[in-house]
Amino acid sequence: MNGQVQLREAALSIVAIIGGYFLVGYALKFTLGHAAIGGYAISWSVWASLILSLGVMGFVCKRRGALDSLGLSRPRSILKGGLTGLVGGVVIFAGVALPVSLLSAAGLISPPAAASSLLVEGPNAQLSLALSLAVMWINAAFGEELLFRGFLMNTLMRALGDTRRAGVAASLIIALAFGVMHMPSQGLYGLVVTGIVGFLMGLLFLFGKRNLLPVVIAHGLINTVSMIAASAG
C-alpha cells in the first residue's frame, strides 16, 4: 500500500470515528432520552464509544486476523507497563494542571457550567459514583485509548512513515481529533484540556512501545481522580 493510499485511509478513519461518535451518540441521545435501568441512566456517550470500540475491533480482526496492531498484544512486562502507566498518569495530570490554570486565570477558558462528572446517574450518589468509575475504566480508559491511540494513531503513523517524527506528528493530530470529540459537551475548555491530555497520552503510547496498557492505566487514573474530586466538590 503506497503512502497516498495510507494517508487517505488514515484520514477516512479519523472522519469515520469522529463522525460515527456524533451520529451514533446523538441518535441514541434523542431516541433513548433518559432511559434508565433500575433507576440508573448511563450517558449516551458511553454507548457511542462502546459501539465504536467493538466495531473497530471487529473490523481490524476481520481485516488482519489479529488485534496486535491495536496495541492489545501482551507487554513484555505487565508490571513495568503498569508502573509506566501510573507514573505517566501522574506526570500528565501535573503537566496539564499548569497550562489549564494559566488559561483559566486569563479568562481564555472555563469549565462548562453545571456539567456532571458522572457517566451513570441514579438515586444513590455513592452507587452512582462507583458505577461511573467502573463504566469509565471500560468506556474511557480502555475504549477511547483503543480508538484514538491503538487504532487512529497507529494508522496515521504507518501512513506518515512509522518514524519517531511520524509518531509525534500523529500524536498531535489525533490529540486535536480527541479534543474535537469533547467539544459538544465541554466546549472550548474540553478542546484545550482533552487536546493537551491526548497529546501527552500519545507520547506515553510511544514511550510504552505502542502498547495500550500504560495509556489505559494513565487515562483511568486521571479520570478517577477528576471524577472523585468533582463528586466531592
Backbone torsions as a table, in degrees:
resi	resn	phi	psi	omega
1	MET	NA	123.8	-176.5
2	ASN	-78.4	170.4	-174.5
3	GLY	-60.5	-41.6	-178.1
4	GLN	-65.0	-40.2	178.2
5	VAL	-65.4	-41.0	179.5
6	GLN	-65.5	-40.4	177.9
7	LEU	-64.4	-40.4	178.3
8	ARG	-64.6	-40.2	178.4
9	GLU	-64.9	-41.0	179.5
10	ALA	-64.6	-43.8	179.5
11	ALA	-63.3	-42.8	178.7
12	LEU	-65.6	-34.6	178.7
13	SER	-65.2	-43.0	178.9
14	ILE	-63.0	-46.7	179.3
15	VAL	-62.5	-40.1	-178.1
16	ALA	-65.6	-41.3	-178.7
17	ILE	-69.7	-49.2	-179.8
18	ILE	-65.5	-48.5	179.4
19	GLY	-63.4	-40.6	179.0
20	GLY	-64.0	-38.5	178.9
21	TYR	-60.9	-46.9	-179.3
22	PHE	-69.4	-42.5	-178.4
23	LEU	-64.6	-50.0	-179.6
24	VAL	-67.4	-45.0	-177.7
25	GLY	-60.6	-50.7	-177.8
26	TYR	-71.2	-30.5	175.2
27	ALA	-62.8	-43.0	177.6
28	LEU	-68.0	-38.8	-178.2
29	LYS	-62.0	-43.5	-175.8
30	PHE	-83.7	-21.8	178.7
31	THR	-91.0	-41.1	-179.8
32	LEU	-86.5	-28.6	-179.0
33	GLY	60.9	-123.5	-178.8
34	HIS	-106.3	35.3	178.9
35	ALA	-57.0	133.6	-175.6
36	ALA	-126.5	154.6	175.7
37	ILE	-114.4	114.8	-178.9
38	GLY	62.1	28.1	179.5
39	GLY	87.6	0.2	-178.4
40	TYR	-117.0	122.7	-177.0
41	ALA	-101.8	131.6	178.5
42	ILE	-98.0	133.6	-178.3
43	SER	-55.4	142.8	178.9
44	TRP	-61.2	-29.3	-179.1
45	SER	-64.2	-30.3	178.8
46	VAL	-64.8	-47.6	-179.9
47	TRP	-63.4	-39.7	-179.6
48	ALA	-62.5	-47.5	-179.9
49	SER	-64.5	-39.6	-179.4
50	LEU	-63.8	-45.1	179.5
51	ILE	-62.3	-43.4	179.6
52	LEU	-66.1	-40.5	-179.8
53	SER	-62.7	-46.2	178.9
54	LEU	-64.4	-39.2	178.9
55	GLY	-62.9	-43.9	179.5
56	VAL	-65.0	-43.7	179.1
57	MET	-61.9	-40.5	178.0
58	GLY	-65.1	-41.8	-179.9
59	PHE	-63.6	-48.1	-177.9
60	VAL	-67.4	-40.9	-179.1
61	CYS	-64.3	-40.6	179.8
62	LYS	-70.1	-36.8	-175.9
63	ARG	-79.7	-38.5	-174.0
64	ARG	-114.4	-9.2	176.6
65	GLY	80.3	-3.5	-180.0
66	ALA	-155.6	165.5	-177.3
67	LEU	-108.2	11.1	-178.8
68	ASP	-60.0	-32.9	-177.1
69	SER	-69.5	-9.4	176.9
70	LEU	-94.9	3.9	-178.4
71	GLY	84.7	18.2	-176.1
72	LEU	-96.1	8.4	177.1
73	SER	-72.4	156.0	-179.7
74	ARG	-69.2	126.2	179.5
75	PRO	-67.7	156.8	179.2
76	ARG	-58.8	-37.8	178.0
77	SER	-135.9	112.9	178.9
78	ILE	-64.9	-38.2	179.7
79	LEU	-62.6	-46.4	179.7
80	LYS	-64.2	-41.4	178.4
81	GLY	-63.3	-40.4	178.3
82	GLY	-65.9	-43.7	178.7
83	LEU	-65.4	-38.1	176.6
84	THR	-60.1	-41.4	178.4
85	GLY	-65.9	-42.2	179.9
86	LEU	-64.2	-48.9	179.4
87	VAL	-65.1	-42.3	178.8
88	GLY	-61.4	-40.4	178.6
89	GLY	-61.9	-42.8	178.6
90	VAL	-64.6	-44.5	-178.5
91	VAL	-64.8	-43.2	179.9
92	ILE	-65.2	-43.3	179.4
93	PHE	-59.0	-45.1	179.4
94	ALA	-69.2	-37.7	-178.5
95	GLY	-68.4	-29.4	179.8
96	VAL	-82.0	-31.8	-174.2
97	ALA	-58.4	-42.9	-176.2
98	LEU	-66.2	-55.7	-179.7
99	PRO	-61.9	-35.2	178.8
100	VAL	-66.4	-41.1	178.1
101	SER	-63.1	-42.8	-179.9
102	LEU	-65.8	-43.4	180.0
103	LEU	-67.6	-36.1	178.6
104	SER	-69.2	-41.8	179.5
105	ALA	-64.4	-31.1	179.2
106	ALA	-81.6	-4.5	179.3
107	GLY	78.0	14.1	-178.0
108	LEU	-81.3	-31.6	176.6
109	ILE	-137.3	156.2	175.8
110	SER	-153.1	145.2	-179.1
111	PRO	-59.8	145.5	178.1
112	PRO	-61.3	140.5	-176.8
113	ALA	-70.5	137.0	173.3
114	ALA	54.1	35.0	178.4
115	ALA	-85.7	126.1	179.9
116	SER	-76.9	139.0	178.6
117	SER	-89.9	-5.1	-175.2
118	LEU	-91.2	142.0	175.8
119	LEU	-93.0	-20.3	177.5
120	VAL	-127.5	122.2	-178.2
121	GLU	-119.5	137.9	-179.0
122	GLY	-162.3	-171.6	-174.2
123	PRO	-69.7	-24.8	-178.7
124	ASN	-106.9	116.3	-174.5
125	ALA	-63.5	-41.8	-178.2
126	GLN	-66.5	-42.0	179.2
127	LEU	-69.1	-36.9	177.2
128	SER	-60.5	-42.5	179.0
129	LEU	-65.4	-45.0	-179.2
130	ALA	-62.2	-43.8	178.8
131	LEU	-66.6	-37.9	179.2
132	SER	-63.6	-41.1	179.1
133	LEU	-64.6	-41.8	178.8
134	ALA	-63.8	-45.9	179.7
135	VAL	-65.0	-38.1	-179.2
136	MET	-62.2	-41.9	-179.3
137	TRP	-63.6	-35.1	179.1
138	ILE	-78.9	-48.0	-172.7
139	ASN	-78.7	-52.9	-174.9
140	ALA	-87.8	-55.8	-175.9
141	ALA	-60.8	-49.2	-179.8
142	PHE	-87.8	-51.9	-173.8
143	GLY	-61.2	-49.1	-178.3
144	GLU	-68.5	-37.4	178.4
145	GLU	-68.8	-35.7	175.5
146	LEU	-60.7	-45.9	-177.2
147	LEU	-69.5	-49.8	-169.9
148	PHE	-88.0	-40.2	178.3
149	ARG	-92.4	-52.9	-176.2
150	GLY	-62.8	-43.8	-176.4
151	PHE	-95.9	-63.0	-173.1
152	LEU	-66.5	-46.9	-176.8
153	MET	-66.5	-42.2	177.8
154	ASN	-63.4	-41.1	179.4
155	THR	-62.9	-43.8	-179.2
156	LEU	-70.1	-37.3	177.5
157	MET	-60.3	-44.1	178.9
158	ARG	-62.1	-37.4	-179.7
159	ALA	-69.7	-29.3	-177.0
160	LEU	-92.1	-0.2	175.4
161	GLY	115.3	-3.9	175.4
162	ASP	58.7	35.8	177.0
163	THR	-105.8	178.0	178.5
164	ARG	-64.3	-41.8	177.4
165	ARG	-63.5	-38.4	177.7
166	ALA	-62.4	-36.6	178.9
167	GLY	-64.3	-44.3	179.6
168	VAL	-66.4	-43.2	178.9
169	ALA	-62.9	-43.4	179.0
170	ALA	-64.3	-38.8	178.5
171	SER	-61.3	-41.5	-179.4
172	LEU	-67.4	-45.1	-178.1
173	ILE	-66.4	-44.5	-179.6
174	ILE	-69.8	-30.4	175.8
175	ALA	-63.6	-38.3	177.2
176	LEU	-63.8	-43.3	177.2
177	ALA	-63.3	-38.8	178.3
178	PHE	-62.1	-41.8	178.2
179	GLY	-67.3	-41.1	179.4
180	VAL	-59.5	-38.0	-178.9
181	MET	-62.6	-27.4	-177.9
182	HIS	-93.1	-4.2	-177.4
183	MET	-63.7	-42.3	-177.8
184	PRO	-58.1	-34.4	-178.1
185	SER	-95.1	-23.8	-173.9
186	GLN	-125.3	-2.2	177.1
187	GLY	66.3	-152.0	-178.9
188	LEU	-62.1	-34.5	178.2
189	TYR	-57.7	-45.4	-180.0
190	GLY	-66.0	-39.0	178.2
191	LEU	-60.4	-47.0	-177.3
192	VAL	-69.4	-52.1	-174.3
193	VAL	-65.9	-51.6	-178.7
194	THR	-71.2	-25.5	174.8
195	GLY	-65.3	-44.6	178.0
196	ILE	-65.1	-45.9	178.9
197	VAL	-59.9	-44.0	-179.7
198	GLY	-61.3	-41.0	179.1
199	PHE	-63.7	-45.3	179.7
200	LEU	-67.5	-34.5	175.0
201	MET	-63.5	-38.1	177.6
202	GLY	-62.2	-42.2	177.4
203	LEU	-65.2	-38.5	177.0
204	LEU	-65.3	-37.3	177.3
205	PHE	-60.5	-42.3	177.7
206	LEU	-66.9	-43.7	-179.7
207	PHE	-62.1	-35.3	-179.8
208	GLY	-86.4	23.0	176.6
209	LYS	61.3	32.5	175.8
210	ARG	59.7	36.1	172.5
211	ASN	-103.5	141.9	-174.0
212	LEU	-74.2	-21.9	-173.8
213	LEU	-53.7	-51.7	-179.0
214	PRO	-61.0	-42.0	-177.3
215	VAL	-73.6	-31.5	176.3
216	VAL	-64.3	-44.9	179.7
217	ILE	-66.7	-43.8	179.9
218	ALA	-62.7	-45.7	-179.9
219	HIS	-61.8	-45.8	-179.9
220	GLY	-63.5	-40.1	179.5
221	LEU	-63.5	-47.5	-179.8
222	ILE	-60.7	-46.8	-178.8
223	ASN	-68.3	-33.9	178.2
224	THR	-63.7	-48.3	179.2
225	VAL	-61.9	-44.9	-177.9
226	SER	-64.7	-41.7	-178.1
227	MET	-67.5	-44.1	179.4
228	ILE	-66.0	-42.5	179.3
229	ALA	-62.7	-43.3	-179.3
230	ALA	-66.3	-38.0	-179.6
231	SER	-70.3	-36.2	-179.8
232	ALA	-72.3	-30.6	-177.0
233	GLY	-84.7	NA	NA
